[in-house]
Amino acid sequence: PSPLLVMDDVVEKLKLLDCEELLLRPRGYPLLHRCFFTQALKLPGELTQFEVFYELARWLLSLAKLRKDNTGVGDMPGVASIPAADVGAGPVAPVPVPPRIPKGSAT
């Protein structure tokens, strides 16, 4: 399937989890759209697509942990049943981002 069609589905599923209200807006991140991770975008300031993806993945994993902690079950069916107030409760500590490596330099 086309990456754009897949991203349409991903964006819709993230909306069901209130990603915009609980993750993106509080951190000042741009709203996701179907082209966000499928092509290079110029983001404000020093923000990169990788940093947004990293925080998104971290947030989604915290939902899974919250679900497991609340039910004692590790599977994910019914994540939407987690009350939104529980998911967004409390600030999430910032995660250090590795320094950027200039293009053309050896690693």
PyMOL CGO cylinders between C-alpha atoms (Angstrom):
from pymol import cmd
from pymol.cgo import CYLINDER

trace = [
    CYLINDER, 0.00, 0.00, 0.00, 0.97, 3.59, -0.57, 0.3, 1, 1, 1, 1, 1, 1,
    CYLINDER, 0.97, 3.59, -0.57, 2.76, 5.28, 2.36, 0.3, 1, 1, 1, 1, 1, 1,
    CYLINDER, 2.76, 5.28, 2.36, 0.24, 8.11, 2.15, 0.3, 1, 1, 1, 1, 1, 1,
    CYLINDER, 0.24, 8.11, 2.15, -2.70, 5.72, 2.57, 0.3, 1, 1, 1, 1, 1, 1,
    CYLINDER, -2.70, 5.72, 2.57, -0.98, 4.06, 5.53, 0.3, 1, 1, 1, 1, 1, 1,
    CYLINDER, -0.98, 4.06, 5.53, -0.32, 7.45, 7.12, 0.3, 1, 1, 1, 1, 1, 1,
    CYLINDER, -0.32, 7.45, 7.12, -3.99, 8.41, 6.63, 0.3, 1, 1, 1, 1, 1, 1,
    CYLINDER, -3.99, 8.41, 6.63, -4.89, 5.38, 8.75, 0.3, 1, 1, 1, 1, 1, 1,
    CYLINDER, -4.89, 5.38, 8.75, -2.19, 6.14, 11.32, 0.3, 1, 1, 1, 1, 1, 1,
    CYLINDER, -2.19, 6.14, 11.32, -3.33, 9.76, 11.70, 0.3, 1, 1, 1, 1, 1, 1,
    CYLINDER, -3.33, 9.76, 11.70, -6.96, 8.65, 12.17, 0.3, 1, 1, 1, 1, 1, 1,
    CYLINDER, -6.96, 8.65, 12.17, -5.97, 6.12, 14.83, 0.3, 1, 1, 1, 1, 1, 1,
    CYLINDER, -5.97, 6.12, 14.83, -3.88, 8.72, 16.65, 0.3, 1, 1, 1, 1, 1, 1,
    CYLINDER, -3.88, 8.72, 16.65, -6.89, 11.05, 16.67, 0.3, 1, 1, 1, 1, 1, 1,
    CYLINDER, -6.89, 11.05, 16.67, -8.89, 8.31, 18.41, 0.3, 1, 1, 1, 1, 1, 1,
    CYLINDER, -8.89, 8.31, 18.41, -6.22, 8.33, 21.14, 0.3, 1, 1, 1, 1, 1, 1,
    CYLINDER, -6.22, 8.33, 21.14, -6.40, 12.16, 21.46, 0.3, 1, 1, 1, 1, 1, 1,
    CYLINDER, -6.40, 12.16, 21.46, -2.77, 12.44, 20.38, 0.3, 1, 1, 1, 1, 1, 1,
    CYLINDER, -2.77, 12.44, 20.38, -3.20, 16.07, 19.31, 0.3, 1, 1, 1, 1, 1, 1,
    CYLINDER, -3.20, 16.07, 19.31, -4.56, 17.19, 22.67, 0.3, 1, 1, 1, 1, 1, 1,
    CYLINDER, -4.56, 17.19, 22.67, -2.41, 15.01, 24.93, 0.3, 1, 1, 1, 1, 1, 1,
    CYLINDER, -2.41, 15.01, 24.93, 0.95, 15.00, 23.15, 0.3, 1, 1, 1, 1, 1, 1,
    CYLINDER, 0.95, 15.00, 23.15, 1.37, 17.35, 20.20, 0.3, 1, 1, 1, 1, 1, 1,
    CYLINDER, 1.37, 17.35, 20.20, -0.17, 20.64, 21.37, 0.3, 1, 1, 1, 1, 1, 1,
    CYLINDER, -0.17, 20.64, 21.37, 1.26, 20.56, 24.93, 0.3, 1, 1, 1, 1, 1, 1,
    CYLINDER, 1.26, 20.56, 24.93, 4.78, 20.15, 23.50, 0.3, 1, 1, 1, 1, 1, 1,
    CYLINDER, 4.78, 20.15, 23.50, 4.29, 22.69, 20.71, 0.3, 1, 1, 1, 1, 1, 1,
    CYLINDER, 4.29, 22.69, 20.71, 4.72, 20.06, 18.00, 0.3, 1, 1, 1, 1, 1, 1,
    CYLINDER, 4.72, 20.06, 18.00, 3.04, 20.52, 14.61, 0.3, 1, 1, 1, 1, 1, 1,
    CYLINDER, 3.04, 20.52, 14.61, -0.08, 18.48, 13.95, 0.3, 1, 1, 1, 1, 1, 1,
    CYLINDER, -0.08, 18.48, 13.95, 0.50, 15.27, 12.04, 0.3, 1, 1, 1, 1, 1, 1,
    CYLINDER, 0.50, 15.27, 12.04, -0.79, 14.79, 8.51, 0.3, 1, 1, 1, 1, 1, 1,
    CYLINDER, -0.79, 14.79, 8.51, -0.48, 12.06, 5.92, 0.3, 1, 1, 1, 1, 1, 1,
    CYLINDER, -0.48, 12.06, 5.92, 2.81, 13.40, 4.54, 0.3, 1, 1, 1, 1, 1, 1,
    CYLINDER, 2.81, 13.40, 4.54, 4.48, 14.04, 7.91, 0.3, 1, 1, 1, 1, 1, 1,
    CYLINDER, 4.48, 14.04, 7.91, 6.69, 10.94, 8.03, 0.3, 1, 1, 1, 1, 1, 1,
    CYLINDER, 6.69, 10.94, 8.03, 6.68, 10.06, 4.32, 0.3, 1, 1, 1, 1, 1, 1,
    CYLINDER, 6.68, 10.06, 4.32, 8.73, 13.00, 3.03, 0.3, 1, 1, 1, 1, 1, 1,
    CYLINDER, 8.73, 13.00, 3.03, 11.22, 15.52, 4.34, 0.3, 1, 1, 1, 1, 1, 1,
    CYLINDER, 11.22, 15.52, 4.34, 9.59, 18.53, 6.00, 0.3, 1, 1, 1, 1, 1, 1,
    CYLINDER, 9.59, 18.53, 6.00, 11.01, 21.79, 7.33, 0.3, 1, 1, 1, 1, 1, 1,
    CYLINDER, 11.01, 21.79, 7.33, 9.89, 22.09, 10.94, 0.3, 1, 1, 1, 1, 1, 1,
    CYLINDER, 9.89, 22.09, 10.94, 10.12, 25.17, 13.15, 0.3, 1, 1, 1, 1, 1, 1,
    CYLINDER, 10.12, 25.17, 13.15, 13.34, 25.78, 15.03, 0.3, 1, 1, 1, 1, 1, 1,
    CYLINDER, 13.34, 25.78, 15.03, 15.65, 22.85, 15.67, 0.3, 1, 1, 1, 1, 1, 1,
    CYLINDER, 15.65, 22.85, 15.67, 12.82, 20.31, 15.75, 0.3, 1, 1, 1, 1, 1, 1,
    CYLINDER, 12.82, 20.31, 15.75, 13.25, 17.25, 13.51, 0.3, 1, 1, 1, 1, 1, 1,
    CYLINDER, 13.25, 17.25, 13.51, 10.81, 14.65, 12.27, 0.3, 1, 1, 1, 1, 1, 1,
    CYLINDER, 10.81, 14.65, 12.27, 12.82, 12.03, 14.14, 0.3, 1, 1, 1, 1, 1, 1,
    CYLINDER, 12.82, 12.03, 14.14, 12.32, 13.86, 17.44, 0.3, 1, 1, 1, 1, 1, 1,
    CYLINDER, 12.32, 13.86, 17.44, 8.55, 14.02, 16.84, 0.3, 1, 1, 1, 1, 1, 1,
    CYLINDER, 8.55, 14.02, 16.84, 8.52, 10.31, 15.91, 0.3, 1, 1, 1, 1, 1, 1,
    CYLINDER, 8.52, 10.31, 15.91, 10.59, 9.43, 18.99, 0.3, 1, 1, 1, 1, 1, 1,
    CYLINDER, 10.59, 9.43, 18.99, 8.24, 11.29, 21.34, 0.3, 1, 1, 1, 1, 1, 1,
    CYLINDER, 8.24, 11.29, 21.34, 5.21, 9.79, 19.60, 0.3, 1, 1, 1, 1, 1, 1,
    CYLINDER, 5.21, 9.79, 19.60, 6.59, 6.26, 19.96, 0.3, 1, 1, 1, 1, 1, 1,
    CYLINDER, 6.59, 6.26, 19.96, 7.48, 6.94, 23.60, 0.3, 1, 1, 1, 1, 1, 1,
    CYLINDER, 7.48, 6.94, 23.60, 3.96, 8.25, 24.26, 0.3, 1, 1, 1, 1, 1, 1,
    CYLINDER, 3.96, 8.25, 24.26, 2.35, 5.23, 22.59, 0.3, 1, 1, 1, 1, 1, 1,
    CYLINDER, 2.35, 5.23, 22.59, 4.51, 2.87, 24.66, 0.3, 1, 1, 1, 1, 1, 1,
    CYLINDER, 4.51, 2.87, 24.66, 3.46, 4.73, 27.81, 0.3, 1, 1, 1, 1, 1, 1,
    CYLINDER, 3.46, 4.73, 27.81, -0.16, 4.00, 26.84, 0.3, 1, 1, 1, 1, 1, 1,
    CYLINDER, -0.16, 4.00, 26.84, 0.69, 0.32, 26.59, 0.3, 1, 1, 1, 1, 1, 1,
    CYLINDER, 0.69, 0.32, 26.59, 2.42, 0.41, 29.98, 0.3, 1, 1, 1, 1, 1, 1,
    CYLINDER, 2.42, 0.41, 29.98, -0.53, 2.22, 31.53, 0.3, 1, 1, 1, 1, 1, 1,
    CYLINDER, -0.53, 2.22, 31.53, -2.88, -0.37, 30.04, 0.3, 1, 1, 1, 1, 1, 1,
    CYLINDER, -2.88, -0.37, 30.04, -0.75, -3.21, 31.41, 0.3, 1, 1, 1, 1, 1, 1,
    CYLINDER, -0.75, -3.21, 31.41, -0.47, -1.58, 34.84, 0.3, 1, 1, 1, 1, 1, 1,
    CYLINDER, -0.47, -1.58, 34.84, -4.24, -0.99, 35.04, 0.3, 1, 1, 1, 1, 1, 1,
    CYLINDER, -4.24, -0.99, 35.04, -5.30, -4.44, 33.85, 0.3, 1, 1, 1, 1, 1, 1,
    CYLINDER, -5.30, -4.44, 33.85, -2.33, -6.68, 34.50, 0.3, 1, 1, 1, 1, 1, 1,
    CYLINDER, -2.33, -6.68, 34.50, -2.63, -7.79, 30.89, 0.3, 1, 1, 1, 1, 1, 1,
    CYLINDER, -2.63, -7.79, 30.89, 0.02, -7.12, 28.27, 0.3, 1, 1, 1, 1, 1, 1,
    CYLINDER, 0.02, -7.12, 28.27, -2.17, -7.20, 25.17, 0.3, 1, 1, 1, 1, 1, 1,
    CYLINDER, -2.17, -7.20, 25.17, -3.50, -4.05, 23.56, 0.3, 1, 1, 1, 1, 1, 1,
    CYLINDER, -3.50, -4.05, 23.56, -7.09, -4.67, 22.40, 0.3, 1, 1, 1, 1, 1, 1,
    CYLINDER, -7.09, -4.67, 22.40, -9.22, -1.89, 23.83, 0.3, 1, 1, 1, 1, 1, 1,
    CYLINDER, -9.22, -1.89, 23.83, -6.54, 0.73, 24.42, 0.3, 1, 1, 1, 1, 1, 1,
    CYLINDER, -6.54, 0.73, 24.42, -9.26, 3.26, 23.64, 0.3, 1, 1, 1, 1, 1, 1,
    CYLINDER, -9.26, 3.26, 23.64, -10.93, 2.26, 26.92, 0.3, 1, 1, 1, 1, 1, 1,
    CYLINDER, -10.93, 2.26, 26.92, -8.19, 4.01, 28.91, 0.3, 1, 1, 1, 1, 1, 1,
    CYLINDER, -8.19, 4.01, 28.91, -9.66, 7.25, 30.27, 0.3, 1, 1, 1, 1, 1, 1,
    CYLINDER, -9.66, 7.25, 30.27, -8.07, 10.23, 28.55, 0.3, 1, 1, 1, 1, 1, 1,
    CYLINDER, -8.07, 10.23, 28.55, -7.50, 11.89, 31.94, 0.3, 1, 1, 1, 1, 1, 1,
    CYLINDER, -7.50, 11.89, 31.94, -5.25, 9.00, 33.00, 0.3, 1, 1, 1, 1, 1, 1,
    CYLINDER, -5.25, 9.00, 33.00, -3.20, 9.06, 29.80, 0.3, 1, 1, 1, 1, 1, 1,
    CYLINDER, -3.20, 9.06, 29.80, -2.39, 12.75, 29.93, 0.3, 1, 1, 1, 1, 1, 1,
    CYLINDER, -2.39, 12.75, 29.93, -1.94, 12.97, 33.69, 0.3, 1, 1, 1, 1, 1, 1,
    CYLINDER, -1.94, 12.97, 33.69, 1.31, 14.56, 34.74, 0.3, 1, 1, 1, 1, 1, 1,
    CYLINDER, 1.31, 14.56, 34.74, 4.14, 15.89, 32.66, 0.3, 1, 1, 1, 1, 1, 1,
    CYLINDER, 4.14, 15.89, 32.66, 6.41, 13.52, 30.81, 0.3, 1, 1, 1, 1, 1, 1,
    CYLINDER, 6.41, 13.52, 30.81, 10.07, 14.15, 31.47, 0.3, 1, 1, 1, 1, 1, 1,
    CYLINDER, 10.07, 14.15, 31.47, 12.00, 15.38, 28.44, 0.3, 1, 1, 1, 1, 1, 1,
    CYLINDER, 12.00, 15.38, 28.44, 14.11, 12.77, 26.75, 0.3, 1, 1, 1, 1, 1, 1,
    CYLINDER, 14.11, 12.77, 26.75, 17.66, 13.62, 25.77, 0.3, 1, 1, 1, 1, 1, 1,
    CYLINDER, 17.66, 13.62, 25.77, 18.14, 13.59, 22.02, 0.3, 1, 1, 1, 1, 1, 1,
    CYLINDER, 18.14, 13.59, 22.02, 21.51, 12.47, 20.71, 0.3, 1, 1, 1, 1, 1, 1,
    CYLINDER, 21.51, 12.47, 20.71, 23.58, 15.24, 19.13, 0.3, 1, 1, 1, 1, 1, 1,
    CYLINDER, 23.58, 15.24, 19.13, 23.30, 15.69, 15.39, 0.3, 1, 1, 1, 1, 1, 1,
    CYLINDER, 23.30, 15.69, 15.39, 26.13, 14.32, 13.31, 0.3, 1, 1, 1, 1, 1, 1,
    CYLINDER, 26.13, 14.32, 13.31, 27.10, 16.66, 10.47, 0.3, 1, 1, 1, 1, 1, 1,
    CYLINDER, 27.10, 16.66, 10.47, 26.55, 15.22, 7.01, 0.3, 1, 1, 1, 1, 1, 1,
    CYLINDER, 26.55, 15.22, 7.01, 29.66, 13.75, 5.51, 0.3, 1, 1, 1, 1, 1, 1,
    CYLINDER, 29.66, 13.75, 5.51, 31.41, 13.07, 8.83, 0.3, 1, 1, 1, 1, 1, 1,
    CYLINDER, 31.41, 13.07, 8.83, 32.44, 9.56, 9.76, 0.3, 1, 1, 1, 1, 1, 1,
    CYLINDER, 32.44, 9.56, 9.76, 30.66, 7.90, 12.69, 0.3, 1, 1, 1, 1, 1, 1,
]
cmd.load_cgo(trace, "trace")
